[in-house]
């Protein structure tokens, strides 16, 4: 279930970042005792953790092929549909306090679903090798960040918050914290799961923290019956390095546990701004027989603050759609950076200031054929052509267009007077 998410920084907090606290007695960590975490539970927690923001980068360095990752991401949607239907049925029963005998049936359906999907469907869909990889992924990555909380822990806490106390089930409660990078953001999620017979409500608070701790973003799930997932994200820029995800788990009877995960982001360079001057819907005046017309495309490149002077990016202004065959040329860059090869290629380097601006002057020699409208649209794409070792691309392949006005139609010569 996707929760309401709010982002904030230290300067304007709306949801408070909660401190990491020691585990309560009896908490079992999957990092030291992975055998205490059942495979189906770890699988459930992981799938729930990425349901809000499925990403191929969750499986980074996992050994899955591109096709296998695509299958897994597609599968997340069907998993979420089934599990959300079961969750909603259980919530309705617990909220109404009627038909509680059906909770055990729903729990059995959930357990059968998880066992069938993990042990039968995924091996069939991914093949034997893919099934081995998913088990290796669960054992090596998911269980390491999973904790088991015995039911007795919650019973020790008697001061209710927000809701009346309720009896915990005889089974355990499990939590998991995930972290991954996708594009310009680092994502983190905290997930708590329990039997459907659990009447406690839970609150999950998730914070994503930048490498130097100067920035963070916090969200909160809102109180609800298990299972509960809260997902938050933080823009990477201007930082590179190791981002931390903190999840705090509370029950109606008080604090339960907290967990931490982390993801390391390589040096990053992004195309943060691209614009043609004049910017559509304004048009470049059409050239005349006496003179050409001019325009400009400006791009701003941003390097993360862990880059060094020797780090570089070769940026290309790649010609795209030009259906009216406007005749134009690109001049040498008049901004920062060095033109390399053709005028469309510019190399910029990192430095003390993390922004670099490229200006491509354009000279328009003709307004085009006019076949696809009298006003011609010309497209280009600003993209990275090459990056120095250790630098990865953030925002890339940014389209930009400029428009050229119709060539003036010559006025007919006046007819001679009789």
Rosetta blueprint (number, residue, H / E / L):
1 X L
2 X L
3 X L
4 X L
5 X L
6 X L
7 X L
8 X L
9 X L
10 X H
11 X H
12 X H
13 X L
14 X L
15 X L
16 X L
17 X L
18 X L
19 X L
20 X L
21 X L
22 X L
23 X L
24 X L
25 X L
26 X L
27 X L
28 X E
29 X E
30 X L
31 X L
32 X L
33 X L
34 X H
35 X H
36 X H
37 X L
38 X L
39 X H
40 X H
41 X H
42 X H
43 X H
44 X H
45 X H
46 X H
47 X H
48 X H
49 X H
50 X L
51 X L
52 X L
53 X L
54 X L
55 X L
56 X H
57 X H
58 X H
59 X H
60 X L
61 X L
62 X L
63 X L
64 X L
65 X L
66 X H
67 X H
68 X H
69 X H
70 X H
71 X H
72 X H
73 X H
74 X H
75 X H
76 X H
77 X H
78 X H
79 X H
80 X H
81 X H
82 X H
83 X H
84 X H
85 X H
86 X H
87 X H
88 X H
89 X H
90 X H
91 X H
92 X H
93 X H
94 X H
95 X H
96 X H
97 X L
98 X L
99 X L
100 X L
101 X L
102 X H
103 X H
104 X H
105 X H
106 X H
107 X H
108 X H
109 X H
110 X H
111 X H
112 X H
113 X H
114 X H
115 X H
116 X H
117 X H
118 X H
119 X H
120 X H
121 X H
122 X H
123 X H
124 X H
125 X H
126 X H
127 X H
128 X H
129 X H
130 X H
131 X H
132 X H
133 X H
134 X H
135 X H
136 X H
137 X H
138 X H
139 X H
140 X H
141 X H
142 X H
143 X H
144 X H
145 X H
146 X E
147 X E
148 X E
149 X E
150 X L
151 X H
152 X H
153 X H
154 X H
155 X H
156 X L
157 X L
158 X L
159 X L
160 X L
161 X L
162 X L
163 X L
164 X L
165 X L
166 X L
167 X L
168 X L
169 X L
170 X L
171 X L
172 X L
173 X E
174 X E
175 X E
176 X E
177 X E
178 X E
179 X E
180 X E
181 X E
182 X E
183 X L
184 X L
185 X E
186 X E
187 X E
188 X E
189 X E
190 X E
191 X E
192 X E
193 X E
194 X L
195 X L
196 X L
197 X L
198 X L
199 X L
200 X L
201 X E
202 X E
203 X E
204 X E
205 X E
206 X E
207 X E
208 X E
209 X E
210 X L
211 X L
212 X L
213 X L
214 X L
215 X L
216 X E
217 X E
218 X E
219 X E
220 X E
221 X L
222 X L
223 X L
224 X E
225 X E
226 X L
227 X L
228 X E
229 X E
230 X E
231 X E
232 X E
233 X E
234 X E
235 X E
236 X L
237 X L
238 X L
239 X L
240 X L
241 X E
242 X E
243 X E
244 X E
245 X E
246 X E
247 X E
248 X E
249 X E
250 X E
251 X E
252 X L
253 X L
254 X E
255 X E
256 X E
257 X E
258 X E
259 X E
260 X E
261 X E
262 X E
263 X E
264 X E
265 X E
266 X L
267 X E
268 X E
269 X E
270 X E
271 X E
272 X E
273 X E
274 X E
275 X E
276 X E
277 X E
278 X L
279 X L
280 X L
281 X L
282 X L
283 X L
284 X E
285 X L
286 X L
287 X L
288 X L
289 X L
290 X L
291 X L
292 X L
293 X E
294 X E
295 X E
296 X E
297 X E
298 X E
299 X E
300 X E
301 X E
302 X E
303 X E
304 X L
305 X L
306 X L
307 X L
308 X L
309 X L
310 X L
311 X L
312 X E
313 X E
314 X E
315 X E
316 X E
317 X E
318 X E
319 X E
320 X L
321 X L
322 X L
323 X L
324 X L
325 X L
326 X L
327 X L
328 X E
329 X E
330 X E
331 X L
332 X L
333 X L
334 X L
335 X L
336 X L
337 X L
338 X E
339 X E
340 X L
341 X L
342 X L
343 X L
344 X L
345 X E
346 X E
347 X E
348 X E
349 X E
350 X L
351 X L
352 X L
353 X L
354 X L
355 X E
356 X E
357 X E
358 X E
359 X E
360 X E
361 X E
362 X E
363 X E
364 X E
365 X L
366 X L
367 X L
368 X L
369 X L
370 X L
371 X L
372 X L
373 X L
374 X L
375 X L
376 X E
377 X E
378 X E
379 X E
380 X E
381 X E
382 X E
383 X E
384 X E
385 X E
386 X E
387 X E
388 X L
389 X L
390 X L
391 X E
392 X E
393 X E
394 X L
395 X L
396 X L
397 X L
398 X E
399 X E
400 X E
401 X E
402 X E
403 X E
404 X E
405 X L
406 X L
407 X L
408 X L
409 X L
410 X L
411 X L
412 X L
413 X L
414 X L
415 X L
416 X L
417 X L
418 X L
